Amino acid sequence: STGAADLNMTSRHPKSVWRDLTDTPGEALDLQLRSQLLMQLQTLLEERAAGEALRNLSLEELVAVRNGSIHALTLTSLVRIAAALGCEAEVKLRLPHERVIE
């Protein structure tokens, strides 16, 4: 149960929403990256003609992205969907409170 002590602990040690939803930092990072990719793909699909998207994606992939089914899509599947739509990608890592590592 969530008591006052739990709430105070959270406020003293802020974590990301992703960390609160997962068991490990790795799972949190995976969920955060999938969320970012999914939102960008949704925007891309809204801007593209439906026919073009259907030529490049399976109906299952298109529905999963359109519906925001984050748990149905792995990081790998999202990258493959982005590639199928002709996207380029850039990855940047950073340590908390530090500069971007390129």
C-alpha positions as CSV (number, residue, x, y, z in Angstrom):
1,S,0.0,0.0,0.0
2,T,1.1,3.6,-0.6
3,G,1.4,5.4,2.7
4,A,2.7,8.8,3.8
5,A,6.2,7.4,4.1
6,D,6.2,6.1,0.6
7,L,5.0,9.5,-0.7
8,N,7.8,11.3,1.2
9,M,10.4,8.9,-0.1
10,T,9.3,9.6,-3.7
11,S,9.5,13.3,-3.1
12,R,13.0,13.1,-1.7
13,H,14.2,10.9,-4.5
14,P,12.5,12.0,-7.7
15,K,12.5,9.4,-10.5
16,S,11.1,9.5,-13.9
17,V,7.6,8.2,-14.6
18,W,9.3,5.4,-16.6
19,R,11.2,4.3,-13.6
20,D,8.0,4.3,-11.5
21,L,6.4,2.0,-14.1
22,T,9.2,-0.5,-14.3
23,D,11.4,-2.7,-12.1
24,T,14.9,-1.7,-13.4
25,P,16.6,1.3,-14.9
26,G,17.1,-0.7,-18.1
27,E,13.4,-1.4,-18.5
28,A,12.7,2.3,-17.8
29,L,15.1,3.4,-20.5
30,D,13.6,0.9,-23.0
31,L,10.0,2.2,-22.2
32,Q,11.1,5.8,-22.5
33,L,12.8,5.2,-25.9
34,R,9.8,3.2,-27.2
35,S,7.5,6.0,-26.1
36,Q,9.6,8.6,-27.9
37,L,9.8,6.6,-31.1
38,L,6.1,5.7,-31.0
39,M,5.1,9.4,-30.7
40,Q,7.3,10.4,-33.5
41,L,6.0,7.6,-35.7
42,Q,2.4,8.6,-34.9
43,T,3.2,12.2,-36.0
44,L,4.8,10.9,-39.2
45,L,1.9,8.7,-40.1
46,E,-0.5,11.6,-39.5
47,E,1.5,13.7,-42.0
48,R,1.8,10.9,-44.6
49,A,-0.9,9.7,-47.0
50,A,-2.5,6.5,-45.7
51,G,-1.7,4.7,-48.9
52,E,2.0,5.3,-48.6
53,A,2.0,4.0,-45.0
54,L,0.0,0.9,-46.0
55,R,2.5,0.1,-48.8
56,N,5.4,0.1,-46.3
57,L,3.8,-1.4,-43.2
58,S,1.7,-4.4,-42.3
59,L,-1.8,-3.7,-41.2
60,E,-0.8,-5.0,-37.7
61,E,2.1,-2.5,-37.5
62,L,0.0,0.4,-38.7
63,V,-2.8,-0.3,-36.2
64,A,-0.3,-0.8,-33.3
65,V,1.4,2.6,-34.0
66,R,-1.9,4.4,-34.7
67,N,-3.4,3.1,-31.4
68,G,-0.2,3.8,-29.4
69,S,0.1,0.2,-28.4
70,I,3.5,0.6,-26.7
71,H,3.5,-2.8,-25.1
72,A,2.8,-4.5,-28.4
73,L,5.9,-2.9,-30.0
74,T,9.5,-3.6,-29.2
75,L,12.3,-1.2,-29.7
76,T,13.5,-3.3,-32.6
77,S,10.1,-3.3,-34.2
78,L,9.8,0.4,-33.9
79,V,13.2,0.9,-35.5
80,R,12.2,-1.4,-38.4
81,I,8.9,0.5,-38.8
82,A,10.8,3.8,-39.0
83,A,13.2,2.3,-41.5
84,A,10.3,1.0,-43.6
85,L,8.9,4.6,-43.7
86,G,12.2,5.9,-44.9
87,C,13.3,7.6,-41.7
88,E,16.8,8.3,-40.6
89,A,17.8,8.2,-36.9
90,E,20.3,9.7,-34.5
91,V,21.1,8.3,-31.1
92,K,22.5,10.4,-28.3
93,L,23.4,9.2,-24.8
94,R,24.0,11.3,-21.8
95,L,24.7,10.7,-18.1
96,P,22.3,12.4,-15.8
97,H,23.1,16.2,-15.5
98,E,26.0,15.9,-18.0
99,R,26.6,16.8,-21.6
100,V,25.5,14.6,-24.6
101,I,27.9,11.9,-25.6
102,E,28.1,11.6,-29.4
